[in-house]
Amino acid sequence: MRTNGQFINLKCKIERYTVVRNNNFLQVVEESSQLGKVEFVAADKGYDAHNNHKFVMFDIKAKSLIKLKNVSTKIRNWRKNYRKIAAKQFDEKLYHQRSKIETIFSMVKRKYNPKIRGKTRETQIQEGYHKLLTHNLDRLCKIISTLFKGFHQSQFYDNFL
């Protein structure tokens, strides 16, 4: 989410693995949809699966912008054409909105050190969540200070005093 030029992370799932794990996709998208209306889901080729497209398009009624692995090759079983539907509705400009989450991860790594120092799996995951929480608090403080600065310079502030 971007608010007044500030990037805030609303939902995440931290895992210890270094490779893309497709098994958390449905859970994260479903929990995100409970926060509010989801217009589209943008993901890279690692999440191109029949169940993912079906869930996004028909369960949460959003646009599936999951990049397809092999659009040009013929796949024998298109399973009710979910990938064909996704290919037809794919919007390249909208798909590149996913770079915003990569920006958040880059900001967190630059500001709070990319290394995780926890020894156990639980402390490593907690440290990742704490870094994202600290990032969100920092962004929210900047938003509030911007709003207060605008409030301070307005005539409402004079009447408030």
GUDONU-391767 format. One record per residue: x, y, z of N, C-alpha, C, CB in turn. Coordinates in steps of 0.2 Angstrom, whole numbers, plus 2048, in hexadecimal, padded with zeros to 3 digits. Glycine has a CB too. Layout:
N
XYZXYZXYZXYZ
...
END
This chain:
161
8047FA8008008008008048068007FB800806
80280B7FC8068127FC8028177FE8098137F5
80481B8038008208068048268067FD81E80D
80382C80380783280380E831801806836809
80F82C7FD81682B7FB81A82680081A8317FB
81682380581981F80A817818809817821811
81B81380981980C80881880980E81F808804
81280580F81180281580F7FB81380B805819
8117F68178107EF81680A7ED81A8167EA817
8047EA8177FE7E881A7FE7E181C7F87EA816
8017DD8188017D681A8077D28177FA7D2817
80A7CE81B80F7CA8198107C381C8167CE81B
8147BF8198157B881C81C7B781C8117B2818
8207B68218277B58218287AE82282A7BA827
82D7AC81E82F7A581E8377A581E82C7A1818
83979F82084179F82184479D81B84279A826
84079A81684379881084579D80B83E79380C
84A79C80784D7A180284A7A07FB8547A0801
84679B7FA84279A7F483B79C7F48437927F1
83879D7EF83179F7EF82D7997F182E7A17E8
82979A7F68247947F881D7967F7825793800
81A7927F28147947EF80E7927F48137907E9
80F78E7FA80A78C7FE80779180280D786802
80A79780380779C8078037A180380D79F80B
8037A17FD8007A67F97F97A67FA8017A47F1
7F57A17FA7EE7A17FB7EC7A48027EA79A7FB
7F07A28077EF7A580E7F07AD80F7F37A1813
7F57AF80C7F77B680C7F27BA8087FE7B7809
7F07B88027EB7BB7FE7E47BB8017EA7B87F7
7E27B68047DC7B68087DB7BA80E7DA7AE80A
7E17BA8127E17BF8177E17C68157E77BD81C
7E57C78107E57CE80D7DE7D080B7EA7CF807
7DA7CC8087D37CE8057CF7CF80B7D17C8801
7D07CC8117CC7CE8177CD7D58197CD7C981C
7D37D88187D47DF81A7D07E48167DC7E0819
7CE7E28107CA7E780B7CA7E48047CD7ED80B
7C77E78007C67E57F97CD7E57F57C17EA7F5
7CE7DF7F27D47DE7EE7D27DF7E77D77D77F0
7D57E37E37D47E47DC7D87E07D87D57EC7DA
7DE7DF7DA7E27DA7D67E87D77DA7E57DE7D0
7EA7D27D87F07CE7DB7F57CD7D67EE7C77DE
7FB7D17D78017D07D38067CC7D68037D77D1
8087C77D280D7C27D58127C07CF80A7BC7D9
8187BE7D181C7BB7CB81B7B47C98237BC7CE
81F7B17C581D7AB7C281D7A57C78227A97BD
8217A67CD8217A17D281A79F7D58257A37D7
8157A47D480F7A27D68097A17D180C7A97DA
80C79F7CB80779D7C58057967C780B79E7BF
7FF7957CA7FC78F7CB7F578F7CA7FE78C7D2
7F278A7C87EB78A7C67E778C7CC7E97827C5
7E87897D27E478B7D87E57937DA7E67877DE
7EB7957D97EC79D7DA7E87A17D67F379E7DA
7E87A07CF7E47A47CB7DC7A37CC7E57A17C3
7DA79D7CE7D379C7CF7D179F7D67D27947D0
7D579F7DB7D37A27E17D37AA7E07D97A17E6
7D87AD7DD7D87B47DC7D27B67D87DE7B67D8
7D07B37D27CB7B57CE7C47B47D07CC7B27C7
7C37AE7D37BC7AC7D57BA7AC7DC7BB7A57D2
7BF7AB7E17BE7AB7E87BE7B27EB7C37A77EC
7C37B67E97C37BD7EC7C17C27E67CA7BF7EE
7C07C07E07BD7C47DB7C27CA7D97B77C67DC
7C87C87D87CD7CD7D67D17CB7D07D37CE7DC
7D47D07CD7D87CF7C77DE7CB7C87D97D57C3
7DF7C57C57E57C17C67EB7C47C17E47BA7C4
7F07C77C47F67C97C07FC7C57C27F77D17C2
7FB7BF7C28007BA7C48047B87BD7FE7B47C7
80A7BA7BC80D7B97B680D7B27B48157BC7B6
80C7B07AE80B7A97AC8127A77AA8067A87A6
8147A07AB81A79E7AA81B79D7A281B7977AD
81779979F81879879881179A79481A791796
8107A079280A7A278F80A79F7888097A978E
80F79E78480F79C77D80F79577C81679F77A
81179178181178A78080A787782816786785
80878277E80277F77F80277A7857FF77B779
7FD77C78A7FD7777907F777378F7FC77C796
7F776D78F7F276878E7EC7697927F476178E
7EC76A7987E676B79C7E677279F7E67657A2
7E277679C7E277D79F7DD77D7A57E0782799
7DA7787A77D67787AD7D177E7AD7DA7787B3
7CC77D7A97C77827A97C97897A77C37837B0
7CF7897A47D278F7A17D37957A57CD79279B
7D57947AC7D77997B07DD79D7AE7D87967B7
7E27997AB7E879D7A97E67A17A27ED7987A7
7E279E79E7E07A27987DC7A979A7DB79E794
7D87A879F7D57AE7A27DA7B37A57CF7AC7A7
7DF7B07A87E47B57AB7E87B87A67E87B17B0
7EA7B47A17EE7B779B7EA7BC7987EF7B1796
7E37BC7977DF7C17937DF7C77977D97BE792
7DE7C779E7DD7CC7A27E47CF7A57D97CB7A8
7E97CC7A37F07CF7A57F17D67A37F57CA7A3
7F37DA7A87F57E17A67FC7E37A97EF7E67AA
8007E47A48077E47A58097EA7AA80B7E579F
8057F07A98067F67AD8047F57B48027FC7AA
7FE7F27B57FC7F07BC8007EB7BF7F47EE7BB
8037E67BB8077E17BE80D7E47C18097DC7B9
8107E97BF8167EC7C28157F07C88197F17BD
80E7F07CB80D7F27D18107EE7D78057F37D3
8127E87D58157E37DA81C7E67DB8167DC7D7
81F7EA7D78267ED7D98257F17E08287F17D3
81F7F37E281F7F77E88217F37EE8187F97E9
81F7EC7EE8207E87F48287E77F481D7E17F3
82B7E67EE8327E57ED8367EC7F08347E47E6
8337F17EF8357F87F28357F77F98317FE7EF
8307F57FC82F7F58038357F08068287F2805
8357EA80383B7E68058427E980583B7DF801
8437EC7FF8497F07FF84A7F580484A7F37F8
8457F98058457FE80B8477FB81183F80280B
8437F68138457F281984C7F081A8407EC81A
84E7EC8148557EA81585A7EF8158567E680E
8597F581285E7FA81285E7FE81985D7FF80D
8587FE81C8588028228597FE828851805823
8577F88288577F382E85C7ED82D8517F1830
8607ED8298657E88278627E28258697E682E
8657DF81F8617D981C8637D38208647D9815
8677D38248697CD8288647CB82E8707CD82A
8627C582E85E7C38348637C08398587BE832
8637C283F8687BF8448657BA84986A7C5848
85E7B984885B7B484D85E7AD84C8547B484C
85F7A98518627A285185C79D84F8657A1857
85779E85285179985184D79B84B84E797857
84979784984479884383F79E846840792841
83C79D84C8377A184F83A7A885083579F855
8407A98528437B08538457B384C8497AF857
8477AF8478487B28418427B583E84B7AC83C
83C7B183E8367B383C8337B98408307AE83C
8347B98468327BF84A8367C58488337BE852
83D7C48478417CA84583F7CD83F8487C8845
83D7C983A83A7CB8338347CF8348397C582F
82F7CD8388297D083A82A7D783D8247CC83E
82F7D78428317DD8468347E28418367DB84B
8387E083C83B7E58378357E88338407E1833
8307E483182B7E782D8267EB8318277E182A
8257E98378217EE83C8257F483D8207EA843
82B7F483E82F7FA83F82F7FF8398367F9841
82F7FC83382F7FF82D82880382D8307FB827
8227FF82E81C80282E81B8088338167FC82F
81D80783981D80C83E82181283B82080A845
82781183982A81783682781B830831815833
82481782C82081A82681A81D82981D814821
81681A82E81081E83181282483580C819836
81882483881A82A83B81B830836820829840
81E82E83181F83382B819836829824830826
81483182880D83482580A83882A80982D824
80A83683180783A83680A84183680783783D
81184183681584883781384C83181C846837
81284982B81084D82580985082681184981E
80584C8287FE84E8297FE85482F7F984982B
80285383480285883980585E837806855840
80A85E83380E86483080986882C81486282C
8058648287FF8688247FA86B8297FC86381F
7F886782E7F486A8337F68708377F2864838
7FD86F83880087583C80087B83880787383E
80187B83180188082D7FA88382B80587F827
7F588082D7EE88282B7EB8868307EA87C82A
7E688A82E7E288E8337DE88A8387DD89382F
7DD8848377DA88083C7DE87F8427D8879839
7E587F8417E987F8477E988584B7F187E844
7E888B8487E889184C7E18918507E8897847
7DC88F84D7D688E8507D68898567D088D84C
7DA8848557DA87E85A7DE8818607DE878857
7E388585F7E68888657E288D8697ED88B863
END
